[in-house]
Amino acid sequence: MNYSFFIVNYNADEHVMNLVKSIQTARDKCTKSNVALHIIDHSGKNAAELDRFRQNMLSLSLPVTIHSDGSNNGYFGGLQPAQKQVRATDDFVIYCNPDVQVDPDFFTELEKTRIHDSALIAPSIRCKDEGFDQNPMYRKRLKKSKLMALLLLYRSNVVFYLYDKLYNYRKSRRSRVKSRSNRETKEAWIYAAHGSFLIFSHVPFFTGLPPFPCFLFGEELFLAEEARKSGLKIGYNPAIKVTDIRHASVNKLKIKELRTLTLKSIRFILHHYYR
């Protein structure tokens, strides 16, 4: 099968190298997999830095194409450049963050997946430290009242700061419990897949996606709603495994930036899909 892999990089070159190595290992284990690997670099590298990055990639046996215009257009800002690079023969398109690594059996399991007629396949994305699976992101469509409540929450710096502190505290308390309880074993239809690693099993759906104008956040809901409009489903398959090293790029953002970017995304989702 043919795969086009798109890694969106923002100052996480070491993570990119480790991800590419894991893809290479998985490809070597499933030799019939044909992988076209692309890095959409939003790090703002100058010509010398970009050349060094390319030289480092040449040390790997898997060919890599690097795309960079010197600007940072956000996570889904790389969507349109990626759509132009998809091959007519591709069976799957994978779009992901750099701070993940695929399991050695990634391609083997993906090629025998039993979920068909889907826009997306959500793999098991295990957090390296906490151990829990980030998929399914959402099993059911969010109610408008839920998004309206989030809109109110993200409007205030003070309220959001307090919420963020409480959320992180509760997350640290629940991580062990969640790692034990969140062990899905069966394929299932879900509403939304986690955005850190997206497997597009319907290539025309990927190439036909409209622009997503938000810099970060909300990509999962955007894709879920576009799939819903197209009459396509999103499938979860825990046999396809990915490890998340945890938010290499997002951790570089300040809390005020996180609030502002999330607020813009919620407004976009509400305006375009919940009117």
Beta strands, then each sheet from edge to edge (+ up, - down):
strand 1: 2-9
strand 2: 34-41
strand 3: 64-67
strand 4: 92-96
strand 5: 100-102
strand 6: 118-127
strand 7: 188-190
strand 8: 197-200
strand 9: 233-244
sheet 1: 3+ 2+ 1+ 4+ 8- 6+ 9+ 5-
sheet 2: 3+ 2+ 1+ 4+ 8- 6+ 9+ 7-
end
